[in-house]
Amino acid sequence: MDLSSQNLVACRNGVTSNSFPVSTGTPKHATDTGSFAIYRRVADEEMKSPEGMFAPDFYDIKHVPWTQYFDGGAALHGAWWHNNFGHPMSHGCVNISSPTDNTRWPSAAANANWLWSFDYIGDPVIVHGVTPGLSASQQPSD
């Protein structure tokens, strides 16, 4: 995954299988760079911020489709609440287009659905580049 271009490239045995735009963490909540592995998968997840309900960055999103955790609370997952892929939008996760539960953009590309079928527990997730809006020295790493 390239933070600089906001693009995910899925490979198996060194061969590219698919590539598509994603939305990673914003400069305030940047996605860490490093080498990780998928350690947990949940088809329909509720994601809730650790901050209290009245915190400025509070979120509680139900029915997050095709969630694959790779770095603590950071995950690859479908996003039905925006259609701005290719630009940082998240709190550190990797948002991927999906028509699942998507009433606003029901014809969204099924990239998260595809990635869910492609990935397995233990598969590597390599995150590199720099989040737009940060310098290389500001980019968090594993």
Sequence and secondary structure as in RCSB ss.txt:
>XXXX:A:sequence
MDLSSQNLVACRNGVTSNSFPVSTGTPKHATDTGSFAIYRRVADEEMKSPEGMFAPDFYDIKHVPWTQYFDGGAA
LHGAWWHNNFGHPMSHGCVNISSPTDNTRWPSAAANANWLWSFDYIGDPVIVHGVTPGLSASQQPSD
>XXXX:A:secstr
 BTTTTEEEEEETTEEEEEEE B B GGG   BEEEE  EEEEEEEEE SS TTSTT  EEEEEEEEEEEETTEE
EEEE S   TTS  BSSSEEEE  TT SSSTT   HHHHHHHH  TT EEEEBS  TTS TTTS B 
